[in-house]
Amino acid sequence: MEIRYCERCEKIFGEGKDCPVCFQSLVIKDHSFLIGKELGKYKIENFIGEGGMGAVFGGVHSTLKKPVAIKILIPSKVEESFIKRFKKEAEIMALLKHPNIVEIYDYDISSFGFPYIVMEYLEGLSLRTEILKYKKGLPLDLFKIYIKQIVSGLSFAHKKGVVHRDLKPENIFISNIGGEKIIKILDFGIAKVLFSSDESRITKTDVIIGTLQYLSPEQIMGKEITPKADQYSLALIAFEMLTGKPVREGKTFGEIVSSISTKDVELDKLEFKEIKIEIFEALKRATNKNPENRFDNLEEFEKNLIPQLDEIEEKPTTAISFKKTKRKNFKYYYLFLTILLFLFLPFFYYIYTRINFNKNEEKFSLVEKYQANVELGSYLTSNESFIIFNNLNNLYILKDGFKKEPIKISLKDGEKILCGTDNGKILILKNGKLYLKEYLFSDKIEEKEVLIVDNFIEMERFSFSKDLVHLAGLKDDCLKLYEIKDKNLKEVYSIDLKNNVLKSFMLGNNYLSYIVNNILIIYDFKNKREILNTEIDVSNFYSMDFFEEANYFAIGGWFDNVYVFDLINTQRKYTLKLPGITNSIKFIKDYPSLLISKGDKVLLWRFEEDTLLKYSEEGLNFLSSFLTPFGIISIEKRESKIYLFSYKDFSFYKKYSPSKVEIWGMDYSKKFNLLFAGSSSGFLYSIDLKK
């Protein structure tokens, strides 16, 4: 856990180099800085753990000496909405006095400036840890003890008008109290109060909230949330407790989203040990994609589950049994073997084709592996000569094809990196001014910077046009478009977003596209007019691209179709009916076509010829694609491979396996004729596509 401390103001912040109050330099501290400090009536004694927004410490009441858990939130690490949600968590938990819900004692703002919640101190382990102890599922006696208590705590919350919305094994704690295993439900931070009028101001509609692996379809689709959403999540957890196997194990983000609203959970495809068919049906009903078809409440779900488990303990059975060996049952035995044979024929064929397919796979023979001795952080930009990474207050430049250690360049006081450009340059904010900086290499490194904006306006989200003539961003609940002229920002367009949801926006050199609620709007800022205002499919994610030379705009997302708009005639020109989620779309401008990465498919649509070329392989998930002089390259997430296709006929040519873990990004160097790939392991790879 990293925090920033101002020694003059004695305040703590989550980010930044200087104190926003007194402008003195902040000192970086870790969690140990807070050990021994007092927060009101409570003294921090030890560090328990951290998450994305803050951390949990062990503490004690200074007077009563009662052990407590203290959950803190570092404000500048999160949006204002999360701070409101943190306070809301305290208010909700204060209402829920129940033996199976963690108890809250206090909420306050510390003298350091961050909010904190004081809760009962628990000793034990999470349900996740308990499940991992039993590879084939929990013993039935333990399962019954846990599920009854979870249902009891959740049912109480539901009767109080509270839906948890983020139920998962990590949020269910098994405490040891007086020698008994007592369930405690944690983290009501994103819970929905059914009778609250403030909900929309804290968790806006169409924003997915919760952990995807356990979310219900209505949460994914942004529909009305009821207690039946918790029922769905609990049924997935119950199945995992019984089998030791998560229902959505190994499934990607796109695969879950694309199937969750169209079909029920495929429980029958997983190994289900010796469980009665009635239990299986109870879990199937609780995970029905339509909330109306689930149980009326959790008590009814428990009544259909627990009695069946009681019978299993008395007399083990299965949904289908072949234990009898009398002659009269042989016909069923032979029938079963015949069915198995037909079922496995496609599998054997699949294995055969995979063996032949993998002959075209290159494993490291063309790959150079590289790991720097420093943490490079995140990719920023590149050109034909070098790649630049950004980590905290340092830049790391890799040049000469990985032959040397990265060159470290520390940012100067007051400098803040905004983004990289397409040609290896960097936009830097310094003392309220915006500069374009580039690095030149000869005998020594030279910095060259040009002042772009004399008085820059900071925004929540922003995007520059590629020609650096326009800037779009969020400011004061408005989407604003600025022209960069004579080193000043001139506002040329603005739309008020109050009571609306801005889902996405993209800035080209001539057009601004944005989606408000479910309306796609395109503004032509060269001619100062709105040229498109049309309803688009409901989604929480969109992929967009401009082909401004041909005046085309394409959009896809969490829906089946891909749409292409003619920006001259201001109309939808093409609709590509392609099932599944669109991960990315990209125009290939030198060869007028559209490259689409859509789940298990990569497609190339040549719109001038109106021909659609496709490569698909079941079970894969292509994230993004781009064109190189040697063909089309695609990143595949499931198997962490890089695919190369012929541009001419889109036939599969070769695939590369540089890493066993996820490939997170690629770039192609024309100078070195190498493909550079980075993986989540921290390694970088160079691949020679010519060989």
BELWOJO-V521728 format. One record per residue. RES is the residue in one letter. BURIAL is 1 if it has 24 or more other C-alpha atoms within 12 Angstrom, else 0. D_CENTER is the distance of its C-alpha to the mean C-alpha in Angstrom with 2 decimals. Layout:
res->(RES/RES)
burial->(BURIAL/BURIAL)
d_center->(D_CENTER/D_CENTER)
This chain:
res->(M/E/I/R/Y/C/E/R/C/E/K/I/F/G/E/G/K/D/C/P/V/C/F/Q/S/L/V/I/K/D/H/S/F/L/I/G/K/E/L/G/K/Y/K/I/E/N/F/I/G/E/G/G/M/G/A/V/F/G/G/V/H/S/T/L/K/K/P/V/A/I/K/I/L/I/P/S/K/V/E/E/S/F/I/K/R/F/K/K/E/A/E/I/M/A/L/L/K/H/P/N/I/V/E/I/Y/D/Y/D/I/S/S/F/G/F/P/Y/I/V/M/E/Y/L/E/G/L/S/L/R/T/E/I/L/K/Y/K/K/G/L/P/L/D/L/F/K/I/Y/I/K/Q/I/V/S/G/L/S/F/A/H/K/K/G/V/V/H/R/D/L/K/P/E/N/I/F/I/S/N/I/G/G/E/K/I/I/K/I/L/D/F/G/I/A/K/V/L/F/S/S/D/E/S/R/I/T/K/T/D/V/I/I/G/T/L/Q/Y/L/S/P/E/Q/I/M/G/K/E/I/T/P/K/A/D/Q/Y/S/L/A/L/I/A/F/E/M/L/T/G/K/P/V/R/E/G/K/T/F/G/E/I/V/S/S/I/S/T/K/D/V/E/L/D/K/L/E/F/K/E/I/K/I/E/I/F/E/A/L/K/R/A/T/N/K/N/P/E/N/R/F/D/N/L/E/E/F/E/K/N/L/I/P/Q/L/D/E/I/E/E/K/P/T/T/A/I/S/F/K/K/T/K/R/K/N/F/K/Y/Y/Y/L/F/L/T/I/L/L/F/L/F/L/P/F/F/Y/Y/I/Y/T/R/I/N/F/N/K/N/E/E/K/F/S/L/V/E/K/Y/Q/A/N/V/E/L/G/S/Y/L/T/S/N/E/S/F/I/I/F/N/N/L/N/N/L/Y/I/L/K/D/G/F/K/K/E/P/I/K/I/S/L/K/D/G/E/K/I/L/C/G/T/D/N/G/K/I/L/I/L/K/N/G/K/L/Y/L/K/E/Y/L/F/S/D/K/I/E/E/K/E/V/L/I/V/D/N/F/I/E/M/E/R/F/S/F/S/K/D/L/V/H/L/A/G/L/K/D/D/C/L/K/L/Y/E/I/K/D/K/N/L/K/E/V/Y/S/I/D/L/K/N/N/V/L/K/S/F/M/L/G/N/N/Y/L/S/Y/I/V/N/N/I/L/I/I/Y/D/F/K/N/K/R/E/I/L/N/T/E/I/D/V/S/N/F/Y/S/M/D/F/F/E/E/A/N/Y/F/A/I/G/G/W/F/D/N/V/Y/V/F/D/L/I/N/T/Q/R/K/Y/T/L/K/L/P/G/I/T/N/S/I/K/F/I/K/D/Y/P/S/L/L/I/S/K/G/D/K/V/L/L/W/R/F/E/E/D/T/L/L/K/Y/S/E/E/G/L/N/F/L/S/S/F/L/T/P/F/G/I/I/S/I/E/K/R/E/S/K/I/Y/L/F/S/Y/K/D/F/S/F/Y/K/K/Y/S/P/S/K/V/E/I/W/G/M/D/Y/S/K/K/F/N/L/L/F/A/G/S/S/S/G/F/L/Y/S/I/D/L/K/K)
burial->(1/1/1/1/1/1/0/0/0/0/1/1/1/1/1/1/1/1/1/0/0/0/0/0/0/1/1/1/0/0/1/0/0/1/0/0/0/1/1/1/1/1/1/1/1/0/1/1/0/0/0/0/1/1/1/1/1/1/1/1/1/0/0/0/0/0/1/1/1/1/1/1/1/1/1/1/1/0/0/0/0/1/1/1/1/1/1/1/1/1/1/1/1/1/1/1/0/1/1/1/1/1/1/1/1/1/1/1/1/1/0/1/1/1/1/1/1/1/1/1/1/1/1/0/0/1/1/1/0/1/1/0/0/0/0/0/1/1/1/1/0/1/1/1/1/1/1/1/1/1/1/1/1/1/1/1/1/1/0/1/0/1/1/1/1/1/1/1/1/1/1/1/1/1/1/0/0/0/0/0/1/1/1/1/1/1/1/1/1/1/1/1/1/0/0/0/0/0/0/0/0/1/1/1/1/1/1/1/1/1/0/1/1/1/1/1/1/1/1/1/1/1/0/0/1/1/1/1/1/1/1/1/1/1/1/1/1/1/1/1/1/1/1/1/1/1/1/1/0/0/1/1/1/1/1/1/1/1/1/1/1/0/0/1/1/1/1/0/0/0/0/1/1/1/1/1/1/1/1/1/1/1/1/1/1/1/1/1/1/1/1/0/0/1/1/0/1/1/1/0/1/1/0/1/1/1/0/1/1/0/0/1/0/0/0/0/0/0/0/0/0/0/0/0/0/0/0/0/0/0/0/0/0/0/0/0/0/0/0/0/0/0/0/0/0/0/0/0/0/0/0/0/0/0/0/0/0/0/0/0/0/1/0/0/0/0/1/1/1/1/0/1/0/0/0/1/0/1/1/1/1/1/1/1/1/1/1/1/1/1/0/0/0/1/1/1/1/1/1/0/1/1/0/0/0/1/1/1/0/0/0/0/0/0/1/1/1/1/1/1/1/0/1/1/1/1/1/1/1/1/0/0/1/1/1/1/1/1/1/0/0/0/0/0/0/0/0/0/0/0/1/1/1/0/0/1/1/1/0/0/1/1/1/1/1/0/0/1/1/1/1/1/1/1/0/0/0/1/1/1/1/1/1/1/0/0/0/0/1/0/0/1/1/1/1/0/0/0/0/0/1/1/1/1/1/1/1/1/1/1/1/1/1/1/1/1/1/1/0/1/1/1/1/1/1/0/0/0/0/1/1/1/0/0/0/1/1/1/1/1/1/1/1/1/1/1/1/1/0/1/1/1/1/1/1/1/1/1/1/1/1/1/1/1/1/1/1/0/0/0/0/1/0/0/0/1/0/1/0/1/1/1/1/1/1/1/1/1/0/0/0/1/1/1/1/1/1/1/1/1/1/1/1/1/1/1/1/0/0/0/0/0/1/1/1/1/0/0/0/1/1/1/1/1/1/1/1/1/0/1/1/1/1/1/1/1/1/1/1/1/1/1/1/1/1/1/1/0/0/1/0/1/1/1/1/1/1/1/1/0/0/1/1/1/1/1/1/1/1/0/0/0/0/1/1/1/1/1/1/0/0/1/1/1/1/1/1/1/1/0/0)
d_center->(20.99/22.19/23.97/26.36/29.80/32.52/35.86/37.80/35.85/34.66/31.20/27.76/24.84/21.36/21.72/24.43/27.67/30.14/30.69/30.07/33.19/35.83/34.24/35.22/33.06/30.53/30.88/27.89/28.07/26.23/26.12/29.78/30.92/30.38/32.34/35.67/34.71/35.59/33.44/36.12/37.81/35.40/35.48/32.49/33.57/30.69/26.99/24.96/21.32/18.41/14.84/12.57/15.15/18.38/20.48/23.01/26.61/29.70/32.62/35.95/37.85/40.40/43.32/42.65/41.06/38.58/35.37/32.17/28.43/27.23/23.66/23.26/20.85/21.11/21.23/20.60/17.26/15.83/16.73/19.90/18.24/16.80/20.35/21.77/19.44/20.59/24.15/23.54/22.42/25.79/27.68/26.24/26.88/30.35/31.14/30.14/33.02/32.71/33.33/29.96/27.84/27.56/30.14/29.69/32.65/31.91/29.70/30.71/30.04/31.16/33.66/30.98/29.17/26.13/25.90/26.11/26.52/29.17/28.86/30.90/30.64/29.66/30.74/29.34/26.07/22.87/22.90/20.32/22.98/25.67/24.10/23.75/27.50/28.44/27.29/29.00/28.14/29.60/33.34/34.13/35.93/32.93/30.63/33.10/33.38/29.64/28.92/31.92/30.83/27.23/28.74/31.28/28.87/26.50/29.56/30.97/27.88/27.95/31.65/30.94/28.64/25.33/22.32/19.90/16.71/14.65/17.09/16.24/18.57/17.39/18.55/21.90/24.42/27.74/30.31/33.83/36.31/39.98/39.32/37.27/33.64/32.19/28.73/26.96/23.90/21.75/19.18/20.14/18.21/16.44/19.41/21.11/24.83/26.35/29.34/27.82/28.37/25.98/22.74/21.99/22.44/19.79/17.06/17.55/17.55/15.10/12.17/10.00/10.74/10.53/9.14/8.44/10.99/13.64/13.17/16.22/16.62/17.89/14.82/12.67/15.56/16.19/19.60/21.87/20.80/23.67/24.37/23.92/20.12/20.76/23.24/20.77/18.41/21.57/22.89/19.93/20.50/24.24/23.96/22.11/24.85/27.55/26.44/24.39/21.78/18.38/18.56/15.24/15.69/14.72/13.10/10.24/7.53/10.28/13.06/12.17/11.80/14.89/17.04/16.29/18.46/21.17/22.24/22.50/20.91/22.87/24.26/27.44/25.91/25.35/28.21/29.51/32.43/35.52/34.18/36.24/35.33/35.53/32.64/30.62/31.49/30.60/27.04/26.88/28.13/25.70/22.75/24.35/22.07/24.65/24.86/28.60/29.21/27.87/30.20/31.52/30.33/29.28/32.93/33.68/30.79/32.26/35.76/34.77/33.08/35.18/38.68/37.66/36.49/39.86/41.66/39.75/40.98/44.52/44.48/41.63/40.95/38.48/37.62/39.74/42.41/44.61/46.56/49.84/52.10/54.97/56.21/55.48/51.70/51.76/51.13/47.68/47.03/47.98/46.01/42.89/43.48/44.00/40.74/38.89/40.57/39.42/35.86/35.62/37.35/34.20/32.44/35.31/35.23/31.50/32.26/35.19/33.27/30.48/33.23/34.75/31.48/30.56/33.87/32.23/29.60/30.11/29.12/29.63/33.05/31.89/29.24/29.81/27.58/27.20/25.90/26.87/28.47/26.19/22.47/21.73/18.42/16.66/18.27/20.12/22.69/25.44/28.74/31.23/32.35/29.48/25.77/24.67/21.96/21.23/21.08/22.02/25.46/26.24/26.03/26.46/28.18/28.56/31.56/34.14/31.79/30.60/34.25/34.12/32.06/29.77/31.62/30.45/30.94/30.50/29.83/32.78/32.97/31.44/29.36/25.69/23.66/22.13/21.12/22.72/24.71/25.25/28.45/27.62/28.42/26.56/26.58/27.51/28.29/31.39/33.45/32.24/33.00/30.81/31.85/31.11/31.59/32.32/33.61/36.77/37.97/41.63/43.46/41.16/37.94/38.61/36.36/36.94/35.48/36.21/35.95/33.89/33.77/36.25/34.64/30.85/29.00/25.70/22.93/19.51/17.96/20.23/20.95/24.18/26.08/26.82/30.46/29.60/31.83/29.39/26.54/24.33/22.41/21.89/24.85/26.27/24.40/25.58/24.25/26.93/28.16/30.44/32.90/33.47/37.25/39.86/37.26/36.32/33.56/35.17/33.30/33.83/31.52/29.76/28.24/27.99/24.67/25.98/25.16/22.88/19.18/18.36/15.43/15.80/18.66/20.05/23.30/25.83/29.30/30.93/28.43/25.70/23.43/21.35/20.19/21.36/20.75/21.39/23.92/23.62/25.99/27.25/29.62/32.16/32.89/35.65/37.63/36.22/35.43/32.68/32.92/30.36/29.30/28.06/25.96/22.87/20.98/18.81/15.12/11.95/11.16/14.05/15.14/18.54/21.36/24.95/28.05/30.32/33.31/33.55/32.24/29.43/25.95/23.40/20.34/18.09/14.87/13.95/17.68/20.42/22.40/22.29/24.65/26.81/28.82/32.16/32.21/36.02/36.86/33.84/32.99/30.60/32.26/30.30/28.07/26.61/26.14/23.52/21.81/18.09/14.89/15.43/12.86/15.27/18.89/21.37/25.08/27.48/30.17/32.94/33.01/32.14/29.35/25.75/23.30/20.61/17.82/17.32/15.94/18.98/21.02/21.80/24.29/26.74/28.51/31.70/32.37/35.88/36.93/34.66/33.73/30.44/29.88/27.30/26.14/24.31/23.88/22.72/19.84/18.32/15.18/16.02/13.35/15.88/19.66/22.44/26.23/28.37/32.20/31.96/29.81/26.29/23.52/20.29/17.39/16.78/13.82/15.43/18.56/17.46/20.34/21.53/23.66/26.62/28.27/31.58/31.43/34.86/34.22/30.54/31.76/29.78/31.33/29.57/26.40/25.61/24.13/23.73/21.27/20.47/16.89/14.08/15.39/13.13/15.72/19.31/22.28/25.86/28.97/32.03/34.27/33.54/32.63/29.72/26.11/23.96/20.76/18.52/16.77/14.61/18.06/19.25/21.76/22.61/24.52/27.10/28.12/31.45/31.12/34.90/35.81)
